[in-house]
Amino acid sequence: MAEIIQKDGTWVFDGDTLRLTPGRDKNVGLLRRELGELVVPLRALAGISFEQGKKSGRLRLRLRDGADPLLHATGGRLAEPHDPYQLIVDADRYGVAEYLVDEVRNALLLEQVPSDPVDAYLLAGPSVPLSVTAGDGTASFDGERVRLEWKWQAEDSKSAGGPRTLPLADITAVEWQPSAGLENGHLRFTVRAAPTKVPPKYDPNAVELWGFKKDPLMALVAAAVQARLPHPAGAPALEPAGPAEPAATPAPAPAPAAAPKDDHDALLRRLRELGELHRSGVLTDEEFTLAKQAILRRM
């Protein structure tokens, strides 16, 4: 297991999944705090990188296209404090960050995980029900329908129609756009019966966003709906779980092959590197023990 604990958050890799837990630091974005812990399966990853700086560094995850409904709904437009796939690393933990990167990259190579797009979501998206108030309205989603209610600042063309309920079956697309400069953002739903888009300010199927603190939380509503729509690559939407079917008897698993000599030598080199990091004070006693046990298990 590889683990890094920072004020910005904690990342833990167990060989199969990465658990991303936001920290409690005041600089952690509101969206990350509301989203909570993310469990990212190894097969959803396209890569990982670590960038060093003078005072702090940054871990970044790159997911395979189509793996995460949050990234699809936001179009990669989440700003740094709200992006759950970045972690700020203090300078005295650079060695730990590099070790985590090595472990994830080695696992991707060993499992031969491709980096090409996927045709089904590999992350579940935010849990429901949820409700967010921002801009000119409130958007709520219970897993089956979206409800839009308007604040007093909303345009008459919206408020005159009263609250609006959009069944999930009528929604064909969802989009979250942050405000930028003088341009307002929005959360917009494309509905079968009203495919023509007017500006979000007047669109009864859109919440206009004005660049305030809670705007990013509307991305959670967008992601929760997106996760329940058909995948953009053509896979059908997830159906509610029904009664479990009797499981077929699995075929006996093949015996694990012995590690090639080259792999064994690489693990020995990694042990020596860990020893050097421990002696130099980069790794604590606990971090060194956990890392050493992980390597010994692979040998």
C-alpha positions as CSV (number, residue, x, y, z in Angstrom):
1,M,0.0,0.0,0.0
2,A,1.2,3.5,-0.8
3,E,-0.2,6.5,1.1
4,I,0.3,10.2,1.3
5,I,-1.3,12.4,3.9
6,Q,-1.4,16.2,3.4
7,K,-3.4,19.2,4.5
8,D,-5.0,19.2,1.1
9,G,-6.1,15.6,1.3
10,T,-5.1,12.0,1.6
11,W,-4.4,9.6,-1.3
12,V,-4.2,5.8,-0.6
13,F,-3.3,3.2,-3.2
14,D,-3.9,-0.5,-2.4
15,G,-2.9,-1.9,-5.8
16,D,-6.5,-2.0,-7.1
17,T,-8.0,1.4,-6.3
18,L,-7.0,4.9,-5.3
19,R,-8.9,6.5,-2.5
20,L,-8.9,10.2,-2.6
21,T,-10.1,12.0,0.6
22,P,-10.2,15.8,0.7
23,G,-8.4,17.5,3.5
24,R,-9.8,20.0,6.0
25,D,-7.6,22.9,5.0
26,K,-9.4,26.1,4.3
27,N,-8.0,26.1,0.8
28,V,-9.8,22.9,-0.1
29,G,-12.6,23.7,-2.6
30,L,-16.3,23.4,-1.6
31,L,-17.0,20.9,-4.3
32,R,-14.3,18.5,-3.1
33,R,-15.5,18.8,0.5
34,E,-19.1,18.0,-0.5
35,L,-18.1,15.2,-2.9
36,G,-16.2,13.5,-0.1
37,E,-14.1,10.4,-0.6
38,L,-13.7,9.2,-4.2
39,V,-12.8,5.6,-5.0
40,V,-11.1,5.4,-8.3
41,P,-10.5,1.9,-9.8
42,L,-7.1,1.2,-11.4
43,R,-8.8,0.5,-14.7
44,A,-10.2,4.0,-14.8
45,L,-6.7,5.6,-14.8
46,A,-4.9,6.8,-17.9
47,G,-1.9,8.1,-15.9
48,I,-0.5,9.9,-12.9
49,S,2.2,12.6,-12.6
50,F,4.0,14.7,-10.0
51,E,5.2,18.2,-10.5
52,Q,7.8,19.6,-8.1
53,G,7.9,23.3,-7.1
54,K,10.1,25.3,-4.8
55,K,7.6,25.4,-1.9
56,S,5.1,22.7,-2.9
57,G,4.4,20.1,-5.6
58,R,1.3,18.7,-7.2
59,L,0.0,15.2,-7.8
60,R,-2.3,14.9,-10.8
61,L,-4.4,12.0,-12.0
62,R,-5.5,11.6,-15.6
63,L,-8.6,9.5,-16.1
64,R,-9.5,7.6,-19.2
65,D,-12.0,9.5,-21.3
66,G,-15.6,8.6,-20.5
67,A,-14.7,7.0,-17.1
68,D,-16.1,9.7,-14.8
69,P,-19.5,11.4,-15.2
70,L,-18.2,14.4,-13.3
71,L,-15.4,15.1,-15.8
72,H,-17.8,14.5,-18.7
73,A,-20.5,16.9,-17.3
74,T,-18.0,19.6,-16.5
75,G,-15.9,19.3,-19.7
76,G,-12.7,19.5,-17.7
77,R,-13.6,23.1,-16.5
78,L,-13.2,22.5,-12.8
79,A,-10.9,25.1,-11.3
80,E,-7.9,24.0,-9.2
81,P,-9.4,24.2,-5.6
82,H,-12.4,22.1,-6.8
83,D,-10.6,19.5,-8.9
84,P,-10.6,16.2,-6.9
85,Y,-7.9,14.7,-9.1
86,Q,-5.2,17.1,-7.9
87,L,-3.3,17.1,-4.6
88,I,-0.9,19.8,-3.3
89,V,2.2,18.2,-1.7
90,D,4.5,19.8,0.8
91,A,8.2,19.9,-0.1
92,D,9.2,17.5,2.7
93,R,6.9,14.8,1.2
94,Y,8.2,14.8,-2.4
95,G,9.8,11.4,-1.9
96,V,6.5,9.9,-0.7
97,A,4.7,11.4,-3.7
98,E,7.2,10.0,-6.1
99,Y,6.9,6.6,-4.5
100,L,3.1,6.7,-4.9
101,V,3.5,7.7,-8.6
102,D,5.9,4.7,-9.1
103,E,3.5,2.3,-7.4
104,V,0.5,3.4,-9.6
105,R,2.5,3.4,-12.8
106,N,3.9,-0.1,-12.0
107,A,0.4,-1.4,-11.3
108,L,-0.9,0.1,-14.6
109,L,2.0,-1.7,-16.4
110,L,1.5,-5.0,-14.6
111,E,-2.2,-5.0,-15.2
112,Q,-1.8,-3.7,-18.8
113,V,-4.4,-1.1,-18.3
114,P,-4.9,0.8,-21.6
115,S,-5.2,4.5,-21.7
116,D,-7.9,4.7,-24.5
117,P,-11.5,5.9,-23.9
118,V,-14.0,3.6,-22.2
119,D,-17.6,3.0,-23.2
120,A,-19.2,2.9,-19.7
121,Y,-18.7,4.9,-16.6
122,L,-16.3,3.4,-14.1
123,L,-17.2,5.8,-11.3
124,A,-20.7,6.1,-9.9
125,G,-21.0,9.8,-9.6
126,P,-22.3,11.8,-6.6
127,S,-24.9,10.1,-4.4
128,V,-28.5,11.2,-4.5
129,P,-30.8,12.9,-3.4
130,L,-29.1,16.2,-3.5
131,S,-30.1,19.8,-3.8
132,V,-28.1,22.9,-4.6
133,T,-29.1,26.6,-4.5
134,A,-26.9,29.0,-6.6
135,G,-27.4,31.7,-9.1
136,D,-31.1,32.3,-10.0
137,G,-32.5,29.0,-8.7
138,T,-32.3,25.7,-6.9
139,A,-31.7,22.4,-8.7
140,S,-32.7,19.1,-6.9
141,F,-32.3,15.5,-8.2
142,D,-33.6,12.4,-6.6
143,G,-32.3,9.9,-9.1
144,E,-35.5,9.9,-11.2
145,R,-36.4,13.6,-11.8
146,V,-34.8,17.0,-11.7
147,R,-36.7,19.8,-10.0
148,L,-35.9,23.5,-10.7
149,E,-37.2,26.2,-8.5
150,W,-36.6,29.9,-9.0
151,K,-35.3,32.7,-6.7
152,W,-36.8,36.1,-6.8
153,Q,-33.8,37.3,-8.9
154,A,-34.8,35.0,-11.8
155,E,-36.2,36.5,-15.0
156,D,-40.0,36.7,-15.3
157,S,-40.0,34.2,-18.2
158,K,-38.8,31.6,-15.6
159,S,-40.6,32.6,-12.4
160,A,-43.9,33.0,-14.2
161,G,-43.9,29.3,-15.1
162,G,-43.3,28.3,-11.5
163,P,-41.2,25.3,-10.4
164,R,-40.3,22.9,-13.1
165,T,-39.9,19.1,-13.0
166,L,-37.9,17.2,-15.6
167,P,-38.2,13.4,-15.6
168,L,-34.9,11.7,-16.3
169,A,-36.4,10.0,-19.3
170,D,-36.9,13.4,-21.0
171,I,-33.4,14.6,-20.4
172,T,-30.9,14.0,-23.3
173,A,-27.9,16.0,-22.1
174,V,-26.6,18.0,-19.2
175,E,-23.9,20.7,-19.1
176,W,-22.2,22.7,-16.4
177,Q,-20.4,25.9,-17.4
178,P,-18.5,28.1,-14.8
179,S,-18.6,31.9,-15.1
180,A,-15.6,33.4,-16.8
181,G,-14.8,37.1,-16.7
182,L,-18.0,39.0,-17.5
183,E,-19.8,35.8,-18.8
184,N,-22.1,34.1,-16.4
185,G,-22.1,30.3,-16.1
186,H,-25.0,27.8,-16.1
187,L,-26.3,24.4,-15.4
188,R,-28.4,23.4,-18.4
189,F,-30.6,20.4,-19.2
190,T,-31.4,19.5,-22.8
191,V,-34.9,18.2,-22.9
192,R,-36.5,16.2,-25.7
193,A,-39.6,18.5,-25.9
194,A,-37.5,21.7,-26.0
195,P,-34.3,21.1,-28.0
196,T,-33.8,24.8,-28.9
197,K,-31.4,26.6,-26.6
198,V,-32.1,30.2,-25.5
199,P,-29.6,32.0,-23.2
200,P,-29.6,30.4,-19.7
201,K,-31.0,33.6,-18.2
202,Y,-34.3,32.9,-20.0
203,D,-34.1,29.2,-20.4
204,P,-36.6,27.4,-18.0
205,N,-34.4,24.3,-18.3
206,A,-31.3,26.1,-17.1
207,V,-30.0,27.7,-13.9
208,E,-27.9,30.8,-14.5
209,L,-24.7,31.1,-12.4
210,W,-23.2,34.4,-11.4
211,G,-19.7,33.4,-10.2
212,F,-20.4,33.0,-6.5
213,K,-19.1,30.5,-3.9
214,K,-21.7,27.7,-4.4
215,D,-21.6,27.7,-8.3
216,P,-19.3,24.6,-8.4
217,L,-21.8,22.6,-6.4
218,M,-24.1,22.7,-9.4
219,A,-21.5,20.4,-11.0
220,L,-22.5,17.7,-8.5
221,V,-26.1,17.8,-9.8
222,A,-24.8,17.7,-13.4
223,A,-22.6,14.7,-12.6
224,A,-25.4,12.8,-10.8
225,V,-27.7,13.2,-13.7
226,Q,-25.0,12.4,-16.3
227,A,-24.2,9.2,-14.5
228,R,-27.8,8.0,-15.1
229,L,-27.9,9.0,-18.8
230,P,-26.8,6.7,-21.6
231,H,-23.0,6.8,-21.9
232,P,-21.8,9.1,-24.7
233,A,-20.0,6.1,-26.3
234,G,-23.3,4.4,-26.7
235,A,-23.6,2.2,-23.6
236,P,-27.1,2.2,-22.0
237,A,-27.9,4.0,-18.8
238,L,-27.5,2.1,-15.5
239,E,-30.7,0.3,-14.4
240,P,-31.7,0.0,-10.8
241,A,-30.4,-3.2,-9.3
242,G,-32.9,-6.0,-9.3
243,P,-32.8,-9.4,-7.5
244,A,-29.5,-11.0,-7.8
245,E,-29.2,-13.9,-10.3
246,P,-27.6,-17.1,-9.0
247,A,-23.9,-16.9,-9.6
248,A,-22.3,-19.3,-12.0
249,T,-19.6,-21.5,-10.5
250,P,-16.3,-19.7,-11.5
251,A,-13.6,-21.6,-13.3
252,P,-10.6,-22.4,-11.2
253,A,-8.1,-19.5,-11.3
254,P,-4.8,-20.3,-12.9
255,A,-1.9,-20.5,-10.5
256,P,0.1,-17.3,-10.4
257,A,3.2,-17.3,-12.5
258,A,6.6,-16.8,-10.8
259,A,7.9,-13.3,-11.1
260,P,10.5,-12.9,-13.9
261,K,14.1,-12.3,-12.7
262,D,14.0,-8.8,-14.1
263,D,11.0,-8.0,-11.9
264,H,12.7,-9.5,-8.9
265,D,15.8,-7.4,-9.5
266,A,13.6,-4.2,-9.9
267,L,11.9,-4.9,-6.6
268,L,15.3,-5.4,-4.9
269,R,16.5,-2.0,-6.3
270,R,13.3,-0.4,-5.0
271,L,13.9,-1.8,-1.5
272,R,17.4,-0.2,-1.6
273,E,15.9,3.1,-2.7
274,L,13.4,3.0,0.1
275,G,16.1,2.3,2.6
276,E,18.0,5.4,1.3
277,L,14.8,7.6,1.6
278,H,14.3,6.3,5.1
279,R,17.8,7.0,6.2
280,S,17.7,10.5,4.8
281,G,14.5,11.3,6.6
282,V,12.2,11.6,3.6
283,L,10.2,8.6,4.7
284,T,8.9,8.1,8.3
285,D,9.4,4.8,10.1
286,E,5.7,4.0,9.4
287,E,5.8,4.9,5.8
288,F,9.0,2.9,5.3
289,T,7.5,-0.2,7.0
290,L,4.3,-0.1,4.9
291,A,6.2,0.4,1.6
292,K,8.7,-2.3,2.4
293,Q,5.9,-4.8,3.3
294,A,4.1,-4.0,0.0
295,I,7.3,-4.8,-2.0
296,L,8.0,-8.0,0.0
297,R,4.5,-9.3,-0.7
298,R,5.1,-8.8,-4.5
299,M,8.4,-10.8,-4.2
